[in-house]
Amino acid sequence: MDSNLIKYLPKDKFDFESIEKLKKLKVSEINNLIPQLIEWIQDFNWPIAKDIISILLIADDDILLSEIRKILQSDDNIWKYWCLRKLVKKKDKKFIFGLKKDLEKISFNPSKGELFDNVDIEASEILESLDNTN
């Protein structure tokens, strides 16, 4: 990551000043911050989480896919849930198709934690959206 960009990252869950600065960055600059930014949606109750989503939604799909895939393969079920519910559901069919194998694994063979935190339900709904769109 470009060390000049570190200064744009939020310092805490109330750092709306950094959010405003992030919104002014070029997409190419945001792309360099995706791994750090996506951490801010681990808990969607954090005040800046909604704004982080809007920033991530304009980022490069390939980089974002890679980061979401890592999260879906992790043990952090709450983070998986928020990624699916607030990010993946807002993306187009092509993006979702890039996560199809991960979504199928969660949907058809969920862990106990994924079941408990309803990650399997989110994954199933997203897979259904692939089937229901033309």
TORNU-71773 format. One line per 2 residues: number of its first residue (from 1); for each residue x, y, z of C-alpha. Coordinates in Angstrom, 2 decimals, decimal comma. Example, Ala and Ser with C-alpha at 12.3 -4.5 7.8 and 13.67 -1.06 7.14 Angstrom:
1 = 12,30/-4,50/7,80; 13,67/-1,06/7,14
# end
This chain:
1 = 0,00/0,00/0,00; 1,13/3,51/-0,78
3 = 2,22/5,05/2,52; 0,80/8,40/1,38
5 = -2,66/6,84/1,45; -2,50/5,60/5,05
7 = -3,44/9,07/6,26; -6,89/8,65/4,64
9 = -7,85/5,59/6,66; -10,32/6,09/9,51
11 = -8,73/6,27/12,94; -11,84/5,09/14,80
13 = -15,48/4,17/14,22; -16,54/7,84/14,48
15 = -13,94/9,24/12,05; -16,29/10,87/9,56
17 = -13,60/13,42/8,67; -11,54/10,61/7,10
19 = -14,64/9,34/5,31; -15,09/12,71/3,61
21 = -11,45/12,65/2,50; -11,80/9,07/1,22
23 = -14,80/10,07/-0,88; -12,58/12,52/-2,75
25 = -9,96/9,92/-3,72; -9,68/8,41/-7,19
27 = -10,88/4,83/-7,61; -7,30/3,72/-8,21
29 = -6,35/5,13/-4,79; -9,33/3,51/-3,10
31 = -8,35/0,19/-4,66; -5,08/0,35/-2,73
33 = -7,01/0,72/0,52; -9,63/-2,02/0,05
35 = -8,06/-4,53/2,49; -7,99/-1,89/5,24
37 = -11,37/-0,37/4,41; -13,26/-3,64/4,34
39 = -12,22/-4,24/7,96; -14,55/-1,38/8,92
41 = -17,61/-3,44/8,02; -16,80/-6,25/10,45
43 = -19,46/-4,69/12,65; -22,14/-2,81/10,77
45 = -23,19/-1,09/13,98; -20,08/1,08/13,74
47 = -21,20/4,57/12,67; -18,86/4,79/9,63
49 = -19,70/1,32/8,26; -22,47/2,56/5,94
51 = -20,17/5,17/4,41; -17,42/2,59/3,97
53 = -19,86/0,43/1,98; -20,56/3,29/-0,43
55 = -16,81/3,74/-0,94; -16,20/0,01/-1,46
57 = -19,01/-0,23/-4,00; -17,09/1,99/-6,44
59 = -13,84/0,04/-6,05; -12,40/-2,36/-8,62
61 = -14,46/-5,56/-8,71; -11,48/-7,90/-9,02
63 = -9,75/-6,53/-5,93; -12,99/-6,43/-3,97
65 = -13,82/-10,00/-5,00; -10,46/-11,19/-3,78
67 = -10,93/-9,57/-0,37; -14,50/-10,81/0,03
69 = -13,43/-14,33/-0,92; -10,82/-14,23/1,89
71 = -13,51/-13,16/4,34; -15,94/-15,87/3,18
73 = -13,21/-18,46/3,75; -12,45/-17,15/7,24
75 = -14,08/-18,03/10,56; -15,51/-14,54/11,12
77 = -19,19/-15,26/10,53; -20,44/-11,81/11,47
79 = -18,05/-10,24/8,95; -19,22/-12,73/6,31
81 = -22,82/-11,82/7,08; -22,22/-8,07/6,67
83 = -20,18/-8,53/3,50; -22,95/-10,56/1,93
85 = -25,83/-8,44/3,16; -24,41/-4,97/2,61
87 = -21,88/-5,41/-0,20; -22,45/-8,49/-2,33
89 = -26,23/-8,04/-2,52; -25,65/-4,63/-4,07
91 = -23,34/-5,88/-6,80; -24,27/-7,09/-10,26
93 = -24,70/-10,67/-11,47; -21,18/-10,85/-12,92
95 = -19,65/-9,92/-9,57; -21,83/-12,38/-7,67
97 = -20,95/-15,13/-10,12; -17,32/-14,64/-9,11
99 = -18,26/-15,76/-5,61; -20,56/-18,59/-6,67
101 = -18,43/-21,46/-5,32; -17,99/-19,76/-1,95
103 = -21,69/-18,96/-1,79; -22,63/-22,53/-2,66
105 = -20,34/-23,93/0,03; -21,89/-21,66/2,67
107 = -25,42/-22,25/1,41; -25,26/-26,04/0,99
109 = -22,71/-27,00/3,64; -22,69/-24,26/6,30
111 = -20,62/-24,44/9,46; -22,39/-24,27/12,81
113 = -21,33/-20,65/13,11; -22,63/-19,79/9,65
115 = -25,95/-21,37/10,57; -26,08/-19,55/13,90
117 = -25,32/-16,16/12,31; -27,62/-16,67/9,28
119 = -24,74/-16,47/6,81; -26,21/-19,46/4,98
121 = -29,50/-17,61/4,49; -27,73/-14,59/3,00
123 = -25,69/-16,83/0,70; -28,82/-18,71/-0,42
125 = -30,68/-15,48/-1,17; -27,77/-14,21/-3,26
127 = -27,59/-17,50/-5,18; -31,34/-17,29/-5,81
129 = -30,83/-13,81/-7,26; -28,49/-15,35/-9,84
131 = -31,20/-17,79/-10,87; -33,93/-15,14/-10,94
133 = -32,18/-12,62/-13,15; -31,78/-12,84/-16,88
# end
